[in-house]
Amino acid sequence: PTVQVIPHITDEIKNVVLSLSEGEDAPDVAIIEIGGTVGDIEGLPFLEAIRQLRSDLGRDNCLNIHLTLVPYLRSAGEHKTKPTQHSVKELRSIGIQPDIIVCRTVEKLSDEMKKKIGMFCDVEPEAVINNLTADSIYEVPLLMEQEGLDHIALKKLGLEDRPVDMEDWKAMVERMTTAKKEVQIALVGKYVRLHDAYLSVAEALSHA
């Protein structure tokens, strides 16, 4: 038999996603990350599967969050939104409209800049979220909470907005950022000069 990208591969991707909702311990919300850059041929089957899922499950049961880079030119003292506009345009050309745009940037976006991105990308300004560079990746959930990402996502999914308890997470980040003592750890491997090759090990040690 002939294997086709659509529907055979896309159906398999959807089946894997939907399998997360099976069983007694199924989560209320599943977060599915599609890595890469919009337009890359490797990611197109996954984006198509996600596009179909929204139709299959209904718009109220799916939420599309787009993570995009907003470069900041220090010489000009301003953000450039064109990359974001183009990337959203690419998404929309394949039938996906983001509900929330998370903006990766080194300088906080002003309210005016959020309105500009929202206007050009057809997203409410409050759904344009700052994702500032952090000293530790474990600070990012706290930054997202400050931006109100959780409240916006729950509202768009029609779920109850309950108070969030991040105290344990805040305490963990506090311990990480205020640590004073040092410890030397030897990491033996073939590609130790390439940090990314053992990134999961380094992160596990850091987290521990």
Backbone bond lengths (Angstrom), bond angles and torsions (degrees), N, CA, C in turn:
res aa  C-N    CA-C-N  psi(-1)  N-CA   C-N-CA  omega(-1)  CA-C   N-CA-C  phi
1 P - - - 1.456 - - 1.537 110.39 -
2 T 1.313 115.79 153.73 1.462 121.35 179.00 1.521 109.72 -86.37
3 V 1.330 116.12 130.84 1.469 120.98 175.89 1.524 107.98 -94.93
4 Q 1.321 115.94 122.35 1.455 121.24 179.84 1.526 109.75 -110.41
5 V 1.347 114.50 147.19 1.468 119.04 177.74 1.527 109.32 -59.15
6 I 1.330 115.20 -46.63 1.464 121.64 174.83 1.532 107.39 -118.72
7 P 1.321 119.09 118.49 1.469 127.47 15.07 1.530 115.39 -104.09
8 H 1.338 119.02 -4.45 1.467 119.29 -168.61 1.528 113.35 -64.85
9 I 1.338 117.36 -52.47 1.474 120.01 -177.97 1.525 110.62 -69.75
10 T 1.322 116.88 -45.10 1.468 119.53 -179.62 1.527 111.51 -63.07
11 D 1.320 117.63 -37.01 1.473 120.22 177.51 1.521 111.21 -64.15
12 E 1.340 117.07 -39.01 1.465 120.01 178.45 1.527 110.96 -64.96
13 I 1.332 116.45 -40.52 1.463 120.19 177.57 1.519 110.03 -61.44
14 K 1.339 116.50 -44.92 1.471 120.27 178.97 1.525 111.40 -63.31
15 N 1.322 116.84 -38.38 1.466 120.16 179.93 1.528 111.33 -62.65
16 V 1.344 115.92 -39.54 1.471 119.58 178.82 1.524 110.10 -64.77
17 V 1.331 116.40 -43.89 1.471 120.40 179.42 1.524 110.47 -62.96
18 L 1.317 116.98 -46.81 1.462 121.04 -177.17 1.527 112.35 -68.55
19 S 1.336 117.12 -25.02 1.469 120.00 178.83 1.527 111.69 -63.83
20 L 1.337 116.79 -21.14 1.465 120.35 178.65 1.523 112.09 -66.54
21 S 1.338 116.70 -20.23 1.464 120.52 -177.31 1.524 112.60 -91.41
22 E 1.329 116.69 4.24 1.459 120.37 -177.60 1.527 111.24 -93.10
23 G 1.307 116.76 150.27 1.461 121.83 175.81 1.516 112.87 93.33
24 E 1.334 115.03 166.65 1.465 121.06 -176.80 1.523 112.29 -69.09
25 D 1.333 117.31 -29.60 1.465 120.76 -177.13 1.523 112.76 -93.76
26 A 1.317 116.98 18.62 1.465 120.52 -178.61 1.528 110.34 -62.63
27 P 1.320 117.95 137.70 1.478 120.83 -179.55 1.525 111.45 -73.21
28 D 1.321 115.90 159.10 1.462 120.60 175.40 1.531 109.97 -72.78
29 V 1.329 115.84 -34.43 1.461 120.83 -178.84 1.524 108.91 -134.35
30 A 1.311 116.56 132.76 1.468 121.32 175.01 1.525 108.52 -109.92
31 I 1.326 116.24 130.00 1.469 121.23 178.31 1.521 107.77 -101.09
32 I 1.317 116.19 118.07 1.462 122.44 -178.18 1.521 108.17 -111.67
33 E 1.316 117.04 117.22 1.469 120.58 179.45 1.523 110.22 -98.69
34 I 1.326 115.60 130.23 1.454 121.10 173.00 1.519 106.62 -111.17
35 G 1.321 116.64 109.85 1.455 120.81 -176.37 1.515 111.90 -80.16
36 G 1.319 115.33 -179.09 1.457 120.17 177.41 1.513 112.64 90.19
37 T 1.312 115.36 -168.29 1.456 123.16 -177.26 1.519 109.70 -113.08
38 V 1.327 116.12 138.45 1.459 120.22 178.46 1.526 109.21 -58.80
39 G 1.329 115.89 128.42 1.459 120.18 -179.18 1.513 113.00 106.89
40 D 1.348 117.18 -21.30 1.464 119.69 177.11 1.522 109.09 -64.42
41 I 1.318 116.43 134.24 1.470 120.21 -174.42 1.530 111.66 -63.38
42 E 1.355 117.16 -30.54 1.464 119.52 -178.19 1.530 111.87 -65.18
43 G 1.320 116.54 -29.34 1.460 119.32 -175.46 1.509 115.27 -93.17
44 L 1.329 117.38 -9.32 1.459 120.27 -174.59 1.531 114.34 -59.93
45 P 1.348 119.79 -41.94 1.475 118.09 177.80 1.527 112.66 -60.75
46 F 1.330 117.06 -34.59 1.467 120.66 -179.37 1.527 110.55 -71.35
47 L 1.334 116.15 -41.83 1.461 119.82 177.91 1.532 110.84 -64.74
48 E 1.322 116.46 -39.27 1.466 120.38 178.07 1.525 110.45 -64.55
49 A 1.333 116.70 -39.79 1.471 120.20 178.37 1.529 110.84 -63.29
50 I 1.327 116.36 -41.95 1.466 120.51 178.96 1.532 110.43 -65.74
51 R 1.330 116.04 -39.02 1.466 119.93 177.26 1.530 110.43 -60.09
52 Q 1.333 116.03 -44.42 1.459 120.47 179.85 1.526 111.81 -66.14
53 L 1.331 116.75 -37.59 1.465 120.85 -177.88 1.517 111.41 -59.17
54 R 1.326 115.94 -37.43 1.465 118.47 -179.17 1.523 110.79 -64.57
55 S 1.315 116.13 -36.74 1.466 119.76 176.64 1.523 110.86 -70.87
56 D 1.361 115.73 -39.23 1.466 120.01 -178.66 1.524 112.19 -66.19
57 L 1.329 116.68 -42.96 1.459 121.80 -173.45 1.517 113.69 -92.93
58 G 1.329 117.16 -18.85 1.464 120.64 -176.07 1.512 110.95 99.77
59 R 1.324 116.55 144.08 1.466 121.09 -174.64 1.526 112.62 -61.79
60 D 1.334 117.59 -30.19 1.467 120.73 -177.50 1.529 112.26 -75.22
61 N 1.328 117.41 -11.90 1.460 120.60 -177.14 1.522 113.44 -105.95
62 C 1.321 116.54 3.39 1.471 121.17 178.98 1.515 109.80 -132.80
63 L 1.311 115.13 148.52 1.463 121.18 -179.62 1.524 107.96 -137.76
64 N 1.322 116.77 126.05 1.457 120.81 179.08 1.525 110.13 -103.46
65 I 1.333 115.67 118.91 1.462 121.76 177.19 1.523 108.00 -112.28
66 H 1.315 116.00 125.65 1.462 121.19 -177.91 1.523 109.44 -108.59
67 L 1.332 115.95 122.64 1.465 121.27 176.47 1.520 108.17 -95.49
68 T 1.324 116.36 124.18 1.456 120.22 -174.55 1.530 111.01 -137.22
69 L 1.312 115.40 155.58 1.463 121.41 179.68 1.525 109.66 -92.09
70 V 1.330 115.55 130.41 1.464 121.10 173.08 1.523 107.14 -117.53
71 P 1.338 117.44 95.94 1.474 120.08 -177.54 1.525 111.73 -63.30
72 Y 1.339 114.71 146.23 1.471 120.47 176.30 1.518 108.06 -117.14
73 L 1.338 116.60 119.70 1.460 122.00 179.22 1.523 108.62 -92.79
74 R 1.328 116.03 106.75 1.461 120.01 -177.44 1.532 111.66 -64.96
75 S 1.334 116.64 -34.76 1.462 119.42 -179.22 1.529 111.37 -62.96
76 A 1.328 116.02 -34.55 1.467 120.73 179.60 1.524 111.96 -96.29
77 G 1.331 115.81 -15.93 1.463 120.29 -179.17 1.512 113.45 66.87
78 E 1.345 116.72 36.44 1.463 118.94 -178.43 1.523 111.84 -148.93
79 H 1.329 114.67 156.92 1.458 121.76 174.98 1.525 109.20 -84.96
80 K 1.327 115.67 152.93 1.451 121.96 175.39 1.530 108.26 -114.36
81 T 1.321 116.57 119.76 1.462 120.80 -175.26 1.524 113.54 -97.81
82 K 1.324 117.73 -5.59 1.465 120.23 -177.75 1.531 113.11 -56.84
83 P 1.357 119.64 -45.08 1.471 118.75 178.38 1.522 112.28 -56.57
84 T 1.324 116.84 -39.58 1.467 120.74 178.85 1.525 110.87 -66.43
85 Q 1.323 116.27 -44.68 1.462 120.24 179.50 1.527 111.18 -60.48
86 H 1.337 116.28 -42.41 1.466 119.96 -179.06 1.523 111.37 -68.62
87 S 1.329 116.70 -39.25 1.451 119.09 -178.46 1.517 111.64 -68.95
88 V 1.340 117.29 -37.13 1.465 120.81 175.71 1.530 110.05 -67.99
89 K 1.326 116.07 -37.06 1.464 119.81 176.92 1.526 110.56 -60.98
90 E 1.351 116.52 -40.70 1.468 120.88 177.26 1.525 110.68 -62.95
91 L 1.324 116.21 -43.02 1.470 120.69 178.77 1.527 110.91 -61.19
92 R 1.316 115.68 -46.34 1.458 120.05 -177.54 1.524 111.52 -66.62
93 S 1.340 116.49 -29.24 1.468 119.72 179.73 1.523 111.94 -67.23
94 I 1.356 116.55 -22.17 1.468 119.43 177.04 1.527 111.56 -103.83
95 G 1.334 115.34 12.04 1.464 119.91 171.38 1.509 116.17 93.50
96 I 1.330 118.12 15.64 1.467 120.62 179.72 1.525 109.47 -115.89
97 Q 1.324 116.32 121.05 1.459 121.96 175.75 1.527 108.71 -106.24
98 P 1.337 118.22 116.69 1.469 119.00 179.62 1.529 111.26 -66.68
99 D 1.334 115.57 141.82 1.459 121.62 175.86 1.518 110.82 -91.20
100 I 1.332 115.05 -30.47 1.466 122.09 -179.98 1.527 107.44 -135.35
101 I 1.325 116.62 139.67 1.461 120.95 175.85 1.526 108.54 -117.79
102 V 1.325 116.34 118.86 1.457 122.07 177.32 1.524 107.34 -98.39
103 C 1.320 116.13 120.43 1.464 121.64 -171.94 1.526 111.17 -102.19
104 R 1.313 115.21 112.97 1.473 121.97 177.56 1.520 108.21 -79.55
105 T 1.326 117.16 116.96 1.447 120.85 -176.01 1.524 111.33 -154.47
106 V 1.327 115.99 161.50 1.465 120.19 -179.79 1.526 111.51 -97.43
107 E 1.327 116.85 -13.44 1.459 122.07 177.59 1.521 108.77 -128.45
108 K 1.317 116.49 138.69 1.460 121.14 -175.53 1.527 111.31 -61.49
109 L 1.330 115.78 136.84 1.457 121.31 176.97 1.527 109.83 -74.65
110 S 1.326 116.45 136.98 1.457 120.80 175.34 1.521 109.63 -75.53
111 D 1.332 116.63 165.79 1.460 120.57 177.11 1.527 110.58 -62.00
112 E 1.342 115.51 -35.82 1.468 119.23 178.54 1.526 111.22 -64.29
113 M 1.335 116.26 -40.15 1.459 120.59 179.98 1.534 110.28 -68.04
114 K 1.332 116.91 -37.57 1.462 120.22 176.60 1.530 110.61 -63.24
115 K 1.328 116.32 -40.68 1.460 120.19 178.05 1.523 110.77 -63.37
116 K 1.336 116.40 -39.44 1.466 120.65 -179.89 1.522 110.54 -63.92
117 I 1.340 116.24 -47.40 1.466 120.10 179.17 1.524 110.26 -63.04
118 G 1.340 115.92 -43.00 1.461 120.21 179.16 1.515 112.24 -60.69
119 M 1.334 116.26 -41.35 1.463 120.45 -178.34 1.527 111.18 -66.13
120 F 1.331 117.13 -46.53 1.459 120.65 -176.99 1.533 112.59 -74.10
121 C 1.333 116.57 -24.06 1.466 120.20 -175.90 1.526 113.11 -108.18
122 D 1.340 116.72 4.37 1.466 122.12 177.38 1.529 112.06 59.92
123 V 1.328 114.71 47.58 1.471 122.16 178.61 1.529 107.76 -132.99
124 E 1.341 117.05 142.97 1.465 119.65 177.61 1.531 109.90 -61.53
125 P 1.337 118.18 141.88 1.472 120.98 -179.18 1.528 113.25 -54.71
126 E 1.351 116.53 -35.35 1.476 118.95 -179.81 1.522 111.84 -71.25
127 A 1.335 116.78 -14.84 1.464 120.85 177.49 1.531 111.95 -93.64
128 V 1.334 116.11 8.68 1.468 121.85 172.09 1.521 106.35 -98.99
129 I 1.331 116.81 112.48 1.461 122.85 -167.89 1.530 111.76 -109.66
130 N 1.330 115.91 132.91 1.462 120.75 173.39 1.519 110.43 -72.57
131 N 1.332 116.63 134.47 1.464 121.62 172.10 1.523 106.84 -128.92
132 L 1.324 114.61 82.02 1.459 121.04 -174.71 1.521 112.29 -74.83
133 T 1.325 115.26 153.07 1.456 120.70 175.10 1.528 109.18 -61.08
134 A 1.322 116.77 128.72 1.467 121.81 -178.52 1.521 109.60 -116.69
135 D 1.328 115.70 155.01 1.468 120.60 178.37 1.523 110.60 -66.12
136 S 1.318 116.84 -32.02 1.458 121.62 179.98 1.518 109.05 -134.48
137 I 1.323 116.57 142.81 1.465 120.77 178.71 1.533 111.18 -62.49
138 Y 1.336 116.32 -23.17 1.461 119.87 -178.83 1.530 112.26 -75.93
139 E 1.329 116.82 -9.33 1.464 120.55 174.86 1.530 111.63 -82.06
140 V 1.319 116.99 -18.93 1.463 120.87 -173.80 1.531 112.81 -59.85
141 P 1.354 120.60 -45.49 1.471 118.89 178.00 1.529 112.82 -57.23
142 L 1.332 117.20 -34.84 1.465 120.39 178.31 1.527 110.96 -68.26
143 L 1.331 115.92 -39.28 1.464 120.20 177.58 1.532 110.68 -66.07
144 M 1.337 116.51 -38.71 1.460 120.38 178.51 1.533 110.70 -65.58
145 E 1.336 115.74 -36.82 1.472 119.35 177.73 1.521 110.24 -64.91
146 Q 1.335 116.72 -42.77 1.463 120.48 179.25 1.527 111.78 -60.95
147 E 1.324 115.54 -32.61 1.463 120.49 179.75 1.529 112.03 -80.16
148 G 1.341 117.41 -9.92 1.456 121.05 177.83 1.513 114.39 81.78
149 L 1.343 117.21 20.69 1.460 120.31 -178.47 1.523 111.75 -58.97
150 D 1.337 116.86 -40.58 1.468 120.18 -178.03 1.526 111.69 -63.22
151 H 1.335 116.95 -42.95 1.469 120.47 -178.96 1.527 111.08 -65.32
152 I 1.335 116.14 -41.16 1.466 120.09 -179.30 1.527 110.23 -65.70
153 A 1.335 116.91 -43.07 1.468 120.85 -178.98 1.526 110.72 -63.76
154 L 1.331 116.94 -44.67 1.461 120.36 179.56 1.530 111.31 -63.27
155 K 1.318 116.20 -40.45 1.463 120.35 179.44 1.522 110.83 -62.39
156 K 1.342 116.30 -44.65 1.458 120.25 -177.85 1.530 112.01 -69.66
157 L 1.334 117.34 -26.55 1.457 120.74 178.03 1.530 112.57 -90.43
158 G 1.324 115.64 -3.67 1.458 119.15 179.19 1.513 113.03 70.79
159 L 1.333 117.40 29.39 1.465 121.84 -179.49 1.522 110.80 -101.92
160 E 1.330 115.55 158.27 1.459 120.92 -179.90 1.524 110.34 -64.60
161 D 1.320 115.92 132.32 1.465 121.67 179.63 1.527 108.59 -94.46
162 R 1.327 115.05 94.01 1.460 120.33 -178.32 1.525 110.70 -95.49
163 P 1.330 118.76 157.07 1.472 120.78 177.97 1.529 110.51 -60.08
164 V 1.316 115.80 140.68 1.460 120.58 -178.92 1.529 109.34 -98.01
165 D 1.315 116.45 142.15 1.465 121.59 178.18 1.523 108.70 -115.63
166 M 1.320 116.91 100.98 1.464 122.67 -178.86 1.524 111.85 -108.91
167 E 1.336 117.01 16.51 1.463 119.95 -173.85 1.533 112.53 -61.89
168 D 1.339 117.14 -42.73 1.467 120.03 179.13 1.528 110.60 -64.04
169 W 1.327 115.79 -39.62 1.477 119.88 179.79 1.528 110.10 -67.06
170 K 1.334 116.24 -43.08 1.469 120.54 178.37 1.523 110.59 -60.76
171 A 1.333 116.83 -40.39 1.468 120.89 179.53 1.523 110.69 -64.70
172 M 1.352 116.79 -38.77 1.459 120.48 178.36 1.525 110.71 -64.07
173 V 1.329 116.58 -45.47 1.463 120.86 179.64 1.524 110.17 -64.07
174 E 1.318 116.42 -38.49 1.468 120.53 178.78 1.528 110.67 -61.65
175 R 1.329 116.35 -41.96 1.469 119.58 178.36 1.529 111.03 -64.37
176 M 1.318 116.42 -37.48 1.462 120.30 -179.01 1.520 111.65 -68.77
177 T 1.326 116.13 -42.94 1.462 120.25 -173.28 1.527 112.99 -81.09
178 T 1.328 117.22 -17.05 1.467 119.38 -178.70 1.526 112.54 -109.93
179 A 1.328 117.26 7.17 1.470 120.25 -179.03 1.527 110.06 -62.46
180 K 1.326 116.32 137.01 1.468 121.60 -177.15 1.527 112.59 -111.12
181 K 1.334 116.67 -36.50 1.458 120.17 -175.32 1.528 110.62 -75.48
182 E 1.319 116.19 153.11 1.460 121.54 177.83 1.522 109.77 -117.46
183 V 1.319 115.19 151.25 1.458 120.91 176.18 1.523 107.10 -138.27
184 Q 1.320 116.37 139.85 1.462 121.40 179.32 1.524 109.43 -97.78
185 I 1.314 115.58 128.52 1.462 121.40 -179.43 1.522 108.49 -125.48
186 A 1.317 116.81 127.64 1.466 121.24 178.34 1.526 108.90 -89.99
187 L 1.323 115.97 129.77 1.452 122.05 177.92 1.525 107.90 -116.97
188 V 1.313 115.56 112.70 1.465 120.96 -177.68 1.522 109.01 -98.75
189 G 1.319 116.19 125.77 1.455 119.06 -179.48 1.518 110.75 -170.41
190 K 1.296 115.79 173.41 1.457 121.18 -176.30 1.531 112.40 -80.81
191 Y 1.338 116.29 -31.14 1.462 119.62 -174.00 1.529 111.62 -120.87
192 V 1.319 117.30 42.80 1.461 120.55 -174.19 1.533 112.45 -64.82
193 R 1.338 117.54 -24.01 1.469 119.40 179.01 1.529 111.46 -72.92
194 L 1.318 116.63 -20.70 1.458 120.91 177.14 1.528 107.53 -96.67
195 H 1.318 116.00 102.04 1.464 121.59 -172.19 1.527 112.11 -57.81
196 D 1.330 116.82 -40.25 1.468 120.18 -176.23 1.525 113.16 -64.09
197 A 1.340 116.94 -23.81 1.464 120.15 -177.08 1.536 111.33 -63.23
198 Y 1.321 116.10 -29.73 1.470 120.20 -179.51 1.531 110.77 -122.27
199 L 1.322 115.43 32.14 1.463 119.90 -175.96 1.524 111.85 -60.10
200 S 1.344 117.17 -40.67 1.466 119.71 -178.81 1.523 111.15 -64.84
201 V 1.347 116.03 -36.02 1.470 119.76 177.87 1.523 110.34 -67.99
202 A 1.337 115.86 -45.66 1.469 120.44 179.94 1.535 111.01 -61.40
203 E 1.337 116.67 -40.98 1.456 120.28 179.57 1.522 111.17 -68.30
204 A 1.327 116.83 -37.26 1.467 120.80 178.51 1.522 110.41 -63.55
205 L 1.343 116.24 -42.14 1.471 120.68 178.50 1.531 110.43 -65.60
206 S 1.330 115.23 -43.15 1.468 119.62 179.46 1.523 110.97 -62.67
207 H 1.321 116.29 -43.65 1.458 120.57 -179.18 1.518 111.08 -65.84
208 A 1.342 115.45 -40.86 1.470 119.21 179.41 1.520 111.62 -63.12
